[in-house]
Amino acid sequence: MGLRQGIADPEGQTVASALRSLGYDTVSEVRSGKLLRIGFEAADRVAAEVVVAEMCRRLLANPVMEVASWDLVDADAPLAAHAG
């Protein structure tokens, strides 16, 4: 989840400034966000999408300030492939 465009991001601004002070002069913007990894069971991919959207709507994201996005990963897939 990340903040919507137009919402102030002081953490992102601080990180961008710090990166520039370390010599990364081409950094123009940093937007901070949060990563949640949630394990659950669903009948199929469509059902999983519905459940994740509902979780975000009901608890995980503040729709006034944040934009939620997600990637569904099969439990049998190697975790290293989805570390980023």
NUKOLNU-291938 format. One record per residue (C-alpha): residue number from 1; residue in one letter; x, y, z. Coordinates in steps of 0.1 Angstrom, whole numbers, plus 5000, padded with zeros to 4 digits. Last residue first. Layout:
# residues N
+-----+------+------+------+------+
! pos ! code !    u !    v !    w !
+-----+------+------+------+------+
! NUM !    A !    X !    Y !    Z !
...
+-----+------+------+------+------+
//
This chain:
# residues 84
+-----+------+------+------+------+
! pos ! code !    u !    v !    w !
+-----+------+------+------+------+
!  84 !    G ! 5107 ! 4923 ! 4962 !
!  83 !    A ! 5109 ! 4888 ! 4977 !
!  82 !    H ! 5086 ! 4871 ! 4952 !
!  81 !    A ! 5111 ! 4847 ! 4935 !
!  80 !    A ! 5127 ! 4841 ! 4969 !
!  79 !    L ! 5095 ! 4828 ! 4983 !
!  78 !    P ! 5095 ! 4797 ! 4960 !
!  77 !    A ! 5060 ! 4791 ! 4946 !
!  76 !    D ! 5040 ! 4763 ! 4963 !
!  75 !    A ! 5018 ! 4789 ! 4983 !
!  74 !    D ! 5008 ! 4804 ! 4950 !
!  73 !    V ! 5015 ! 4841 ! 4950 !
!  72 !    L ! 4989 ! 4868 ! 4946 !
!  71 !    D ! 5003 ! 4902 ! 4940 !
!  70 !    W ! 4987 ! 4932 ! 4956 !
!  69 !    S ! 4977 ! 4968 ! 4953 !
!  68 !    A ! 4962 ! 4992 ! 4978 !
!  67 !    V ! 4961 ! 5030 ! 4973 !
!  66 !    E ! 4961 ! 5050 ! 5004 !
!  65 !    M ! 4948 ! 5084 ! 5018 !
!  64 !    V ! 4910 ! 5083 ! 5016 !
!  63 !    P ! 4909 ! 5046 ! 5009 !
!  62 !    N ! 4926 ! 5038 ! 5043 !
!  61 !    A ! 4940 ! 5004 ! 5036 !
!  60 !    L ! 4942 ! 4972 ! 5057 !
!  59 !    L ! 4908 ! 4969 ! 5074 !
!  58 !    R ! 4876 ! 4966 ! 5055 !
!  57 !    R ! 4886 ! 4977 ! 5020 !
!  56 !    C ! 4920 ! 4960 ! 5021 !
!  55 !    M ! 4906 ! 4927 ! 5035 !
!  54 !    E ! 4877 ! 4929 ! 5009 !
!  53 !    A ! 4901 ! 4933 ! 4980 !
!  52 !    V ! 4922 ! 4904 ! 4994 !
!  51 !    V ! 4891 ! 4881 ! 4997 !
!  50 !    V ! 4879 ! 4889 ! 4962 !
!  49 !    E ! 4913 ! 4883 ! 4946 !
!  48 !    A ! 4916 ! 4850 ! 4965 !
!  47 !    A ! 4881 ! 4839 ! 4952 !
!  46 !    V ! 4893 ! 4846 ! 4916 !
!  45 !    R ! 4925 ! 4827 ! 4922 !
!  44 !    D ! 4908 ! 4796 ! 4934 !
!  43 !    A ! 4892 ! 4780 ! 4964 !
!  42 !    A ! 4910 ! 4802 ! 4988 !
!  41 !    E ! 4934 ! 4797 ! 5017 !
!  40 !    F ! 4954 ! 4823 ! 5036 !
!  39 !    G ! 4989 ! 4837 ! 5040 !
!  38 !    I ! 4993 ! 4874 ! 5043 !
!  37 !    R ! 5024 ! 4893 ! 5034 !
!  36 !    L ! 5021 ! 4930 ! 5041 !
!  35 !    L ! 5042 ! 4956 ! 5025 !
!  34 !    K ! 5039 ! 4992 ! 5035 !
!  33 !    G ! 5045 ! 5024 ! 5016 !
!  32 !    S ! 5069 ! 5052 ! 5011 !
!  31 !    R ! 5071 ! 5074 ! 4980 !
!  30 !    V ! 5105 ! 5085 ! 4969 !
!  29 !    E ! 5110 ! 5113 ! 4944 !
!  28 !    S ! 5137 ! 5129 ! 4922 !
!  27 !    V ! 5167 ! 5107 ! 4928 !
!  26 !    T ! 5192 ! 5116 ! 4901 !
!  25 !    D ! 5217 ! 5131 ! 4926 !
!  24 !    Y ! 5224 ! 5098 ! 4944 !
!  23 !    G ! 5254 ! 5113 ! 4961 !
!  22 !    L ! 5247 ! 5104 ! 4997 !
!  21 !    S ! 5230 ! 5137 ! 5002 !
!  20 !    R ! 5206 ! 5128 ! 4974 !
!  19 !    L ! 5197 ! 5095 ! 4991 !
!  18 !    A ! 5191 ! 5114 ! 5024 !
!  17 !    S ! 5168 ! 5139 ! 5007 !
!  16 !    A ! 5148 ! 5111 ! 4990 !
!  15 !    V ! 5145 ! 5092 ! 5023 !
!  14 !    T ! 5133 ! 5123 ! 5041 !
!  13 !    Q ! 5108 ! 5131 ! 5014 !
!  12 !    G ! 5095 ! 5095 ! 5015 !
!  11 !    E ! 5090 ! 5097 ! 5052 !
!  10 !    P ! 5073 ! 5131 ! 5049 !
!   9 !    D ! 5048 ! 5117 ! 5024 !
!   8 !    A ! 5022 ! 5144 ! 5018 !
!   7 !    I ! 4990 ! 5131 ! 5000 !
!   6 !    G ! 4988 ! 5145 ! 4964 !
!   5 !    Q ! 4991 ! 5111 ! 4948 !
!   4 !    R ! 4976 ! 5085 ! 4970 !
!   3 !    L ! 4999 ! 5069 ! 4997 !
!   2 !    G ! 5012 ! 5035 ! 4993 !
!   1 !    M ! 5000 ! 5000 ! 5000 !
+-----+------+------+------+------+
//
